[in-house]
């Protein structure tokens, strides 16, 4: 099914009204009727390429939703073992849909496991069928949809083509999984009629980087739109720009006095956004590599950044930091001018944020109940 058409461009003078009037959607697995639902410890949110699905994680669990059917009964809980809950044995740190394959979701957790899930199948199925004699290979478990990196996972990112997945650990070990090198078929079409075909993957890894740090130096990596460069947020406040796959440093952005946690390339290609522990967000012009704007209205550390589909607008989240009192409100900035256009009222500070890939809607965590979607998910 083709993706839904994009809506008309949202003018910056219409942003406030758009977010004031659109209905908020709550994705919650809290008991129905709970009067004081807690704010779940959600550490990651991801939309599928068309926005037809959205996934989030709480502790060891990963759940996939249809945002237009927010009833928990219509969602799918991913399970490593069908007989017991949990996608991983320890808390999940990051999840991310493949940017080109609607039903392929990657997860990385503190148990060191990286897993690929076919979210169409009951429980996700992780693409576990097949895989041959993988158990004989180091760190490969015998399941074609998983791999043990041996350390706590910190971040993961897909190359824009969807062909490669990078996973980084807390000790700066970065592993690449190239789906083009899979020994088994990517899509098995031999299943019985009227059943969803199972995806089969082999986690064919290569270690790109391994440094002897006890604490992380790289907190996040993100590909540029071309997939030929890699942006890396660092503990010293800079952002390294690597050529890919050589990992040669070709440029360094220096605009923060302390740790940078998040970095993203605008879909329009004209800006790179950087956020860190100093609460500021810097916007870098990719034609000159000069800092065009410093966004200072935010009072929290910035651990999550997301651009709208057209690159016009930016939102941020503060992550989960128990040692600081977070400021409430979801700020929406206009990227070209650096202007704060509107602040969506929230109960708590937003922790993780993600724009819909085809709509002017934002999913965020941090409020009681679960993930909230503001801005409306139907087209117009």
The 8 nearest C-alpha neighbors of each residue, nearest first, counted from 0:
[[1, 2, 3, 49, 101, 51, 4, 100],
 [2, 0, 3, 49, 4, 101, 48, 51],
 [1, 3, 49, 4, 0, 48, 50, 51],
 [4, 2, 1, 5, 49, 357, 378, 0],
 [5, 3, 2, 6, 357, 378, 1, 358],
 [4, 6, 357, 3, 7, 358, 378, 379],
 [7, 5, 379, 378, 8, 4, 358, 357],
 [6, 8, 9, 5, 379, 378, 10, 4],
 [7, 9, 10, 6, 309, 5, 359, 311],
 [8, 10, 7, 11, 13, 14, 359, 6],
 [11, 9, 13, 12, 8, 14, 7, 311],
 [10, 12, 14, 13, 9, 333, 340, 15],
 [11, 13, 10, 14, 15, 340, 16, 9],
 [14, 12, 10, 11, 16, 15, 17, 9],
 [15, 13, 17, 11, 16, 12, 18, 10],
 [14, 16, 341, 17, 18, 13, 19, 340],
 [17, 15, 19, 18, 13, 14, 20, 12],
 [18, 16, 14, 15, 19, 20, 13, 21],
 [17, 19, 374, 15, 21, 16, 20, 14],
 [20, 18, 16, 17, 21, 15, 343, 374],
 [19, 21, 18, 17, 16, 22, 374, 15],
 [22, 20, 374, 375, 18, 19, 17, 23],
 [21, 23, 375, 24, 20, 373, 374, 18],
 [24, 22, 373, 372, 21, 25, 371, 375],
 [23, 25, 372, 371, 22, 26, 373, 69],
 [26, 24, 371, 370, 27, 372, 23, 369],
 [27, 25, 370, 69, 369, 371, 24, 28],
 [28, 26, 369, 368, 29, 25, 71, 370],
 [27, 29, 71, 30, 26, 369, 368, 31],
 [30, 28, 27, 368, 31, 36, 33, 369],
 [31, 29, 33, 32, 28, 36, 27, 368],
 [32, 30, 33, 29, 28, 34, 27, 36],
 [31, 33, 34, 30, 29, 35, 36, 368],
 [34, 32, 31, 30, 36, 35, 29, 368],
 [33, 35, 32, 36, 31, 30, 37, 368],
 [36, 34, 33, 37, 367, 368, 32, 38],
 [37, 35, 368, 367, 33, 34, 38, 29],
 [36, 38, 367, 39, 368, 35, 366, 369],
 [37, 367, 39, 366, 368, 365, 369, 40],
 [40, 38, 41, 37, 369, 57, 368, 367],
 [39, 41, 57, 42, 38, 58, 365, 319],
 [42, 40, 57, 56, 39, 43, 364, 55],
 [43, 41, 92, 40, 56, 93, 351, 57],
 [42, 44, 93, 55, 41, 94, 56, 351],
 [45, 43, 55, 54, 353, 94, 351, 352],
 [44, 46, 54, 95, 53, 96, 94, 55],
 [47, 45, 53, 50, 52, 48, 54, 96],
 [46, 48, 50, 52, 96, 101, 49, 53],
 [49, 47, 98, 50, 101, 99, 46, 356],
 [50, 48, 2, 51, 47, 356, 357, 101],
 [49, 51, 47, 52, 46, 48, 356, 355],
 [50, 52, 49, 65, 47, 66, 53, 46],
 [53, 51, 65, 47, 50, 64, 46, 66],
 [52, 54, 46, 64, 45, 63, 47, 65],
 [55, 53, 63, 45, 62, 44, 64, 46],
 [56, 54, 44, 62, 43, 61, 45, 63],
 [55, 57, 61, 41, 60, 43, 62, 42],
 [56, 58, 41, 60, 40, 59, 61, 39],
 [57, 59, 90, 60, 91, 56, 40, 89],
 [60, 58, 90, 85, 91, 87, 89, 86],
 [59, 61, 85, 57, 86, 56, 58, 62],
 [62, 60, 56, 77, 55, 76, 86, 57],
 [61, 63, 76, 75, 54, 55, 77, 56],
 [62, 64, 54, 75, 74, 53, 76, 52],
 [65, 63, 74, 53, 52, 66, 54, 75],
 [64, 66, 52, 68, 67, 51, 69, 53],
 [67, 65, 68, 69, 64, 52, 53, 51],
 [66, 68, 65, 69, 376, 51, 24, 64],
 [67, 69, 65, 66, 70, 73, 64, 74],
 [70, 68, 26, 66, 67, 71, 65, 25],
 [69, 71, 72, 73, 68, 74, 26, 27],
 [70, 72, 74, 73, 28, 69, 27, 26],
 [73, 71, 70, 74, 75, 69, 28, 68],
 [72, 74, 71, 70, 68, 75, 64, 69],
 [75, 73, 64, 71, 72, 63, 65, 76],
 [76, 74, 63, 62, 77, 122, 64, 73],
 [75, 77, 62, 122, 61, 78, 63, 74],
 [78, 76, 122, 123, 86, 61, 62, 75],
 [79, 77, 86, 85, 122, 80, 84, 81],
 [78, 80, 86, 85, 81, 87, 77, 125],
 [79, 81, 78, 82, 83, 84, 85, 86],
 [82, 80, 83, 78, 79, 122, 84, 124],
 [81, 83, 80, 84, 78, 79, 85, 122],
 [82, 84, 81, 80, 85, 78, 79, 86],
 [85, 83, 78, 86, 82, 80, 60, 81],
 [84, 86, 60, 78, 59, 87, 79, 83],
 [85, 87, 78, 79, 60, 77, 59, 61],
 [88, 86, 59, 85, 89, 79, 91, 108],
 [87, 89, 110, 59, 85, 90, 86, 109],
 [90, 88, 110, 59, 87, 109, 91, 108],
 [91, 89, 59, 58, 109, 108, 92, 87],
 [90, 92, 108, 59, 93, 58, 107, 109],
 [91, 93, 108, 107, 42, 90, 153, 109],
 [94, 92, 43, 107, 106, 91, 154, 155],
 [93, 95, 106, 105, 43, 107, 45, 44],
 [96, 94, 105, 45, 104, 97, 106, 93],
 [95, 97, 104, 47, 103, 98, 105, 45],
 [96, 98, 100, 99, 103, 161, 104, 95],
 [99, 97, 48, 161, 100, 96, 159, 160],
 [100, 98, 161, 97, 48, 101, 160, 159],
 [101, 99, 97, 103, 102, 98, 48, 161],
 [100, 102, 47, 48, 103, 99, 97, 49],
 [101, 103, 118, 117, 100, 119, 104, 47],
 [102, 104, 117, 97, 116, 100, 96, 101],
 [105, 103, 96, 116, 95, 115, 97, 102],
 [106, 104, 115, 95, 94, 114, 96, 116],
 [105, 107, 94, 114, 113, 93, 115, 95],
 [108, 106, 113, 93, 152, 112, 92, 91],
 [109, 107, 91, 92, 110, 152, 111, 90],
 [108, 110, 151, 111, 152, 89, 90, 91],
 [111, 109, 89, 108, 112, 151, 88, 87],
 [112, 110, 151, 150, 149, 109, 148, 147],
 [111, 113, 147, 110, 146, 108, 107, 148],
 [112, 114, 107, 146, 145, 106, 147, 111],
 [115, 113, 145, 106, 144, 105, 112, 116],
 [116, 114, 105, 144, 125, 104, 145, 106],
 [115, 125, 117, 104, 123, 118, 103, 126],
 [116, 118, 123, 103, 119, 125, 102, 120],
 [117, 119, 123, 102, 120, 116, 103, 104],
 [120, 118, 117, 102, 123, 195, 121, 197],
 [119, 121, 123, 118, 124, 117, 122, 195],
 [122, 120, 123, 124, 119, 75, 118, 77],
 [121, 123, 77, 78, 124, 76, 120, 75],
 [122, 124, 118, 77, 120, 117, 116, 121],
 [123, 125, 126, 122, 120, 117, 116, 127],
 [116, 126, 124, 127, 115, 144, 123, 117],
 [127, 125, 199, 144, 198, 124, 128, 116],
 [128, 126, 142, 125, 143, 144, 124, 129],
 [129, 127, 126, 199, 130, 143, 142, 197],
 [130, 128, 131, 127, 143, 199, 183, 142],
 [129, 131, 143, 133, 201, 142, 183, 132],
 [130, 132, 133, 129, 141, 143, 134, 183],
 [133, 131, 134, 135, 130, 141, 136, 129],
 [132, 134, 141, 135, 136, 131, 139, 130],
 [135, 133, 141, 140, 136, 132, 139, 137],
 [134, 136, 133, 132, 137, 139, 141, 140],
 [137, 135, 134, 139, 133, 138, 140, 132],
 [136, 138, 139, 135, 134, 140, 133, 147],
 [139, 137, 147, 140, 146, 136, 148, 149],
 [140, 138, 146, 137, 136, 134, 141, 133],
 [139, 141, 134, 142, 138, 146, 133, 145],
 [140, 142, 134, 133, 139, 143, 132, 130],
 [143, 141, 127, 140, 144, 145, 130, 133],
 [142, 144, 201, 130, 200, 127, 145, 141],
 [145, 143, 126, 115, 200, 127, 125, 142],
 [146, 144, 114, 113, 143, 142, 202, 115],
 [145, 147, 139, 113, 112, 202, 138, 148],
 [146, 148, 112, 138, 149, 111, 113, 139],
 [149, 147, 111, 150, 112, 146, 138, 113],
 [148, 150, 111, 147, 151, 138, 112, 110],
 [151, 149, 111, 148, 168, 152, 110, 169],
 [150, 152, 109, 111, 168, 110, 169, 153],
 [151, 153, 168, 108, 109, 111, 107, 167],
 [152, 154, 168, 169, 167, 92, 151, 155],
 [155, 153, 167, 166, 219, 93, 152, 168],
 [156, 154, 166, 165, 167, 93, 164, 157],
 [155, 157, 165, 164, 221, 166, 158, 220],
 [158, 156, 164, 163, 161, 159, 165, 97],
 [157, 159, 163, 161, 160, 226, 222, 164],
 [160, 158, 161, 226, 157, 98, 224, 225],
 [159, 161, 162, 158, 99, 98, 226, 163],
 [162, 160, 159, 158, 99, 98, 97, 163],
 [161, 163, 178, 160, 177, 179, 158, 164],
 [164, 162, 177, 158, 176, 161, 157, 178],
 [163, 165, 157, 176, 175, 156, 158, 166],
 [166, 164, 175, 156, 155, 174, 157, 176],
 [167, 165, 155, 174, 173, 154, 175, 164],
 [168, 166, 173, 154, 172, 153, 152, 171],
 [169, 167, 152, 153, 171, 170, 172, 151],
 [168, 170, 215, 153, 171, 151, 152, 214],
 [169, 171, 215, 168, 212, 172, 213, 214],
 [172, 170, 168, 169, 210, 215, 209, 173],
 [171, 173, 209, 168, 208, 167, 170, 210],
 [174, 172, 167, 208, 207, 166, 206, 171],
 [175, 173, 206, 166, 207, 165, 205, 204],
 [174, 176, 165, 205, 204, 164, 206, 177],
 [175, 177, 204, 164, 203, 163, 202, 178],
 [178, 176, 163, 179, 180, 162, 203, 175],
 [177, 179, 180, 162, 181, 163, 176, 203],
 [180, 178, 177, 181, 162, 163, 185, 182],
 [181, 179, 178, 177, 182, 203, 201, 176],
 [180, 182, 201, 178, 183, 179, 200, 203],
 [181, 183, 180, 201, 184, 130, 200, 203],
 [184, 182, 181, 200, 199, 130, 185, 201],
 [183, 185, 186, 199, 187, 182, 181, 200],
 [186, 184, 199, 198, 200, 183, 187, 181],
 [185, 187, 198, 184, 199, 188, 197, 196],
 [186, 188, 189, 196, 197, 198, 184, 185],
 [189, 187, 190, 196, 186, 197, 191, 195],
 [188, 190, 187, 191, 196, 192, 186, 197],
 [191, 189, 188, 196, 192, 194, 187, 195],
 [192, 190, 194, 193, 189, 196, 195, 188],
 [191, 193, 194, 190, 195, 189, 196, 188],
 [192, 194, 191, 195, 190, 196, 188, 189],
 [195, 193, 192, 191, 196, 190, 120, 197],
 [194, 196, 197, 119, 120, 193, 190, 192],
 [197, 195, 190, 188, 187, 194, 198, 186],
 [198, 196, 187, 126, 195, 199, 186, 117],
 [197, 199, 186, 126, 185, 117, 187, 196],
 [200, 198, 126, 185, 184, 186, 197, 183],
 [201, 199, 143, 144, 185, 126, 181, 202],
 [200, 202, 143, 181, 203, 144, 130, 182],
 [201, 203, 204, 176, 146, 145, 200, 143],
 [202, 204, 176, 201, 177, 181, 180, 205],
 [205, 203, 176, 175, 202, 174, 206, 177],
 [204, 206, 175, 174, 207, 176, 203, 177],
 [205, 207, 174, 208, 173, 175, 204, 209],
 [208, 206, 173, 174, 205, 175, 209, 172],
 [209, 207, 173, 172, 206, 210, 171, 174],
 [208, 210, 172, 171, 173, 211, 207, 206],
 [209, 211, 212, 171, 172, 208, 170, 216],
 [212, 210, 213, 209, 170, 171, 172, 214],
 [213, 211, 214, 170, 210, 215, 171, 216],
 [212, 214, 170, 211, 215, 169, 171, 210],
 [213, 215, 212, 170, 169, 216, 171, 211],
 [216, 214, 169, 170, 217, 171, 218, 212],
 [215, 217, 234, 233, 218, 171, 214, 212],
 [218, 216, 233, 215, 232, 219, 231, 171],
 [219, 217, 260, 232, 233, 216, 215, 220],
 [220, 218, 232, 231, 217, 261, 154, 260],
 [219, 221, 231, 230, 232, 229, 156, 222],
 [222, 220, 230, 229, 156, 263, 223, 231],
 [223, 221, 229, 226, 228, 230, 158, 224],
 [222, 224, 226, 225, 228, 264, 229, 221],
 [223, 225, 226, 159, 222, 264, 268, 266],
 [226, 224, 227, 223, 159, 228, 222, 160],
 [225, 227, 223, 224, 222, 228, 158, 159],
 [228, 226, 243, 225, 242, 223, 229, 244],
 [229, 227, 242, 243, 241, 223, 226, 222],
 [228, 230, 222, 241, 240, 221, 223, 243],
 [231, 229, 240, 221, 220, 239, 222, 241],
 [230, 232, 220, 239, 238, 219, 217, 233],
 [233, 231, 238, 259, 219, 218, 260, 217],
 [234, 232, 217, 216, 259, 235, 236, 237],
 [233, 235, 258, 216, 236, 259, 217, 257],
 [236, 234, 258, 233, 257, 237, 259, 256],
 [237, 235, 258, 257, 259, 255, 234, 256],
 [236, 238, 253, 252, 235, 233, 239, 251],
 [239, 237, 232, 252, 231, 251, 233, 240],
 [238, 240, 251, 231, 230, 250, 241, 237],
 [239, 241, 230, 250, 229, 248, 249, 251],
 [242, 240, 248, 246, 229, 247, 228, 249],
 [241, 243, 228, 246, 247, 245, 227, 244],
 [244, 242, 245, 228, 227, 246, 241, 229],
 [243, 245, 246, 242, 227, 228, 247, 241],
 [244, 246, 243, 247, 242, 241, 207, 248],
 [247, 245, 241, 242, 243, 244, 248, 229],
 [246, 248, 241, 242, 245, 249, 243, 244],
 [249, 247, 241, 240, 250, 246, 242, 239],
 [248, 250, 241, 240, 247, 242, 251, 239],
 [251, 249, 240, 248, 239, 252, 241, 238],
 [250, 252, 239, 238, 240, 253, 237, 249],
 [251, 253, 238, 237, 254, 239, 250, 288],
 [254, 252, 237, 255, 251, 238, 236, 256],
 [253, 255, 252, 237, 256, 281, 236, 290],
 [254, 256, 236, 257, 253, 237, 259, 277],
 [257, 255, 236, 254, 258, 277, 235, 253],
 [258, 256, 236, 255, 235, 276, 277, 259],
 [259, 257, 234, 236, 235, 276, 275, 233],
 [275, 258, 260, 236, 232, 233, 274, 261],
 [261, 259, 275, 302, 218, 232, 274, 219],
 [260, 262, 274, 302, 303, 273, 219, 232],
 [261, 263, 273, 272, 232, 274, 221, 230],
 [264, 262, 272, 271, 221, 265, 304, 273],
 [263, 265, 271, 223, 270, 266, 272, 268],
 [264, 266, 268, 267, 310, 270, 271, 306],
 [267, 265, 310, 268, 309, 308, 264, 224],
 [268, 266, 310, 265, 269, 309, 270, 311],
 [267, 269, 265, 266, 270, 264, 224, 285],
 [268, 270, 285, 267, 284, 265, 286, 271],
 [271, 269, 284, 283, 265, 285, 268, 282],
 [270, 272, 264, 283, 263, 282, 265, 273],
 [273, 271, 282, 263, 262, 281, 270, 283],
 [272, 274, 262, 281, 280, 261, 282, 271],
 [275, 273, 280, 301, 261, 259, 260, 279],
 [276, 274, 259, 260, 301, 277, 258, 300],
 [275, 277, 300, 278, 258, 259, 301, 257],
 [276, 278, 279, 275, 300, 257, 255, 256],
 [279, 277, 300, 299, 276, 298, 301, 275],
 [280, 278, 295, 277, 294, 274, 281, 293],
 [279, 281, 274, 294, 273, 293, 282, 272],
 [280, 282, 293, 273, 272, 292, 294, 283],
 [283, 281, 272, 292, 290, 271, 291, 270],
 [282, 284, 290, 271, 270, 289, 291, 288],
 [283, 285, 270, 288, 286, 289, 287, 269],
 [284, 286, 288, 269, 270, 287, 283, 271],
 [287, 285, 284, 288, 269, 289, 270, 283],
 [286, 288, 289, 285, 284, 283, 290, 291],
 [289, 287, 285, 284, 283, 286, 290, 252],
 [288, 290, 287, 283, 284, 291, 285, 286],
 [289, 291, 283, 282, 292, 284, 281, 288],
 [290, 292, 283, 282, 289, 284, 293, 281],
 [293, 291, 282, 337, 290, 281, 294, 283],
 [292, 294, 281, 280, 295, 282, 279, 291],
 [295, 293, 280, 279, 296, 292, 281, 337],
 [294, 296, 279, 297, 293, 280, 278, 298],
 [297, 295, 294, 298, 339, 279, 330, 278],
 [296, 298, 295, 299, 278, 279, 294, 330],
 [299, 297, 278, 326, 296, 300, 325, 295],
 [300, 298, 278, 317, 297, 325, 301, 326],
 [299, 301, 278, 276, 317, 275, 277, 302],
 [302, 300, 317, 275, 274, 278, 303, 316],
 [303, 301, 260, 317, 318, 261, 316, 300],
 [302, 304, 316, 315, 351, 261, 301, 352],
 [305, 303, 315, 314, 261, 316, 352, 263],
 [304, 306, 353, 314, 313, 354, 315, 352],
 [307, 305, 313, 310, 312, 265, 308, 354],
 [306, 308, 310, 312, 354, 309, 311, 313],
 [307, 309, 356, 310, 357, 266, 306, 358],
 [310, 308, 311, 307, 267, 266, 306, 312],
 [309, 311, 307, 267, 266, 265, 306, 308],
 [312, 310, 334, 309, 333, 307, 335, 313],
 [311, 313, 333, 307, 334, 332, 306, 310],
 [312, 314, 306, 332, 331, 305, 307, 334],
 [315, 313, 331, 305, 330, 304, 332, 306],
 [314, 316, 304, 303, 352, 305, 301, 317],
 [317, 315, 350, 351, 303, 349, 352, 318],
 [318, 316, 301, 350, 302, 300, 299, 349],
 [319, 317, 350, 302, 316, 351, 320, 303],
 [318, 320, 350, 321, 317, 42, 40, 302],
 [321, 319, 322, 323, 318, 317, 324, 325],
 [320, 322, 323, 319, 324, 325, 318, 317],
 [323, 321, 320, 324, 319, 325, 300, 299],
 [324, 322, 321, 325, 320, 299, 300, 319],
 [325, 323, 326, 322, 321, 299, 320, 348],
 [324, 326, 348, 299, 323, 327, 298, 347],
 [325, 327, 348, 298, 299, 328, 324, 347],
 [328, 326, 348, 347, 345, 325, 346, 349],
 [327, 329, 344, 345, 343, 342, 348, 330],
 [330, 328, 343, 342, 349, 331, 344, 345],
 [329, 331, 342, 314, 341, 328, 332, 343],
 [330, 332, 314, 341, 313, 340, 339, 342],
 [333, 331, 339, 313, 312, 340, 338, 334],
 [334, 332, 312, 338, 337, 336, 335, 311],
 [333, 335, 337, 312, 311, 336, 332, 313],
 [336, 334, 333, 337, 311, 338, 312, 292],
 [337, 335, 338, 334, 333, 292, 332, 291],
 [338, 336, 334, 333, 292, 335, 332, 294],
 [337, 339, 333, 336, 332, 340, 334, 335],
 [338, 340, 332, 341, 331, 333, 337, 330],
 [341, 339, 332, 331, 338, 333, 15, 14],
 [340, 342, 331, 15, 339, 330, 343, 14],
 [343, 341, 330, 329, 328, 331, 344, 340],
 [342, 344, 329, 328, 345, 330, 341, 18],
 [343, 345, 328, 342, 329, 346, 327, 347],
 [346, 344, 328, 347, 327, 343, 348, 366],
 [347, 345, 366, 327, 348, 344, 367, 328],
 [348, 346, 327, 366, 345, 365, 349, 328],
 [347, 349, 327, 326, 325, 328, 365, 350],
 [350, 348, 365, 316, 364, 351, 363, 329],
 [349, 351, 318, 316, 317, 365, 364, 319],
 [352, 350, 316, 364, 303, 363, 318, 349],
 [353, 351, 363, 316, 362, 315, 303, 305],
 [352, 354, 362, 305, 361, 363, 355, 44],
 [355, 353, 361, 307, 360, 305, 356, 362],
 [354, 356, 358, 360, 357, 361, 50, 353],
 [357, 355, 308, 50, 358, 354, 49, 48],
 [358, 356, 5, 355, 308, 49, 50, 359],
 [359, 357, 355, 360, 356, 376, 6, 5],
 [360, 358, 374, 355, 307, 361, 357, 354],
 [359, 361, 374, 355, 358, 373, 375, 354],
 [362, 360, 354, 373, 372, 353, 355, 363],
 [363, 361, 372, 353, 371, 352, 354, 373],
 [362, 364, 352, 371, 351, 370, 349, 361],
 [365, 363, 370, 351, 350, 349, 366, 41],
 [364, 366, 349, 350, 38, 347, 348, 367],
 [365, 367, 38, 347, 346, 364, 368, 369],
 [368, 38, 366, 37, 36, 369, 365, 39],
 [369, 367, 36, 27, 38, 37, 29, 366],
 [368, 370, 27, 26, 367, 39, 38, 364],
 [369, 371, 364, 26, 363, 25, 362, 372],
 [372, 370, 25, 363, 362, 24, 26, 373],
 [371, 373, 362, 24, 361, 23, 25, 363],
 [374, 372, 23, 361, 360, 375, 371, 362],
 [375, 373, 360, 18, 21, 359, 17, 361],
 [374, 376, 21, 360, 373, 377, 22, 23],
 [375, 377, 360, 358, 378, 374, 359, 67],
 [378, 376, 375, 379, 358, 67, 6, 360],
 [377, 379, 6, 376, 358, 5, 4, 375],
 [378, 6, 377, 7, 5, 358, 376, 375]]
